[in-house]
């Protein structure tokens, strides 16, 4: 697979004629690509607002196609999605699914697409998770509702940057979903998507119901430099086996192998690394169970049930000598940051 600025999936380029069925023209150059968790599906976003999914076992025909929606359909409330001519700047598969993607366009709009089929007929569902259409008189934002407490999460992330401010034009600098790691983790069930704009970081959970779990506003002083204002990137590191417990668990597992009581490996918590300008931050996320009172509408009785909530902890921050252009995790303890003139590695 080769990516260039023009038509970019060379693997699929030979089958480009299959895209002629839409309005008698091609879908336009590819502007964003993504590979599924098991490396069997490819998603392509186009400069025209189209999105396609390809099964690499049969790449001649797109497995799914998401077409742009008209402004009339949006204003009437019948549909939501990218408008025609909106360049897709980012696309990512959700967890281990082949037919669920999150996309973002150049106008600051992001959508969750669940592209299923019912009786061999496409039954797609598109939900807006961030941004507003041009001229829409509503507060910018992502999916409504706030994360369930604990208060410790708010206290820990309660910094001066949470103050409200005048909103600039929407721009999504980076977007990524939490990938599945080699070990299962409770956060996998939430199907987390993360978006970074010049002024805020937004973490959205797509399951069991779409919900905004966290917003972190950028510090005011960082917005004073025009050169750094629209520079930002992010990268997730998924759950892996905790190296501090791996040796002891292997020893115990060897002793208990005959009895069949092999211990379950201890997973690490997923970590998000993100940057604004020259500032780099780390966030660690895990699930916490809390008790919630629920009233039975029939009997009127109230009972307590245990529900999960996502908790975010600041795990570190640094200031580089220059603007950060890219972030890449090498392993759970090492992250690589590309600046204007160098590549730096941090031991975490």
Buried (B, 14 or more C-beta within 10 A) or exposed (E): EEEEEEBBBEEBEEBEEBBEEBEEEBBBBBBBBBBBBEEEBBBBBBBBBBBBBBBBEEBEEBBBBBBBBBEEBBEEEEEBBBBBEBBBBBBBBBBEBBBBBBBBBBBBBBBBBBBEEEEEEEEBEBBBBBBBBEEEEEEBBBBEEEBBEEEEBBEEBEEEBEEEEEEBEBBBBBBBBBBBBEBEBBBBBBBBBBBBBBBBBBBBBBBEEBBBBBBBBBBEEBBEEEEBBEBBBBBBBBBBBBEEBEEEBBEBBEEEEEEEEBEEBBBBBBBBBBBBBBBBBBBBBBBBEBEEEEEEEEEEEEEEEEEBBBBBBEBBEBEBEBBBEEBBBEEBEEBBBBBEEEEBEBEB
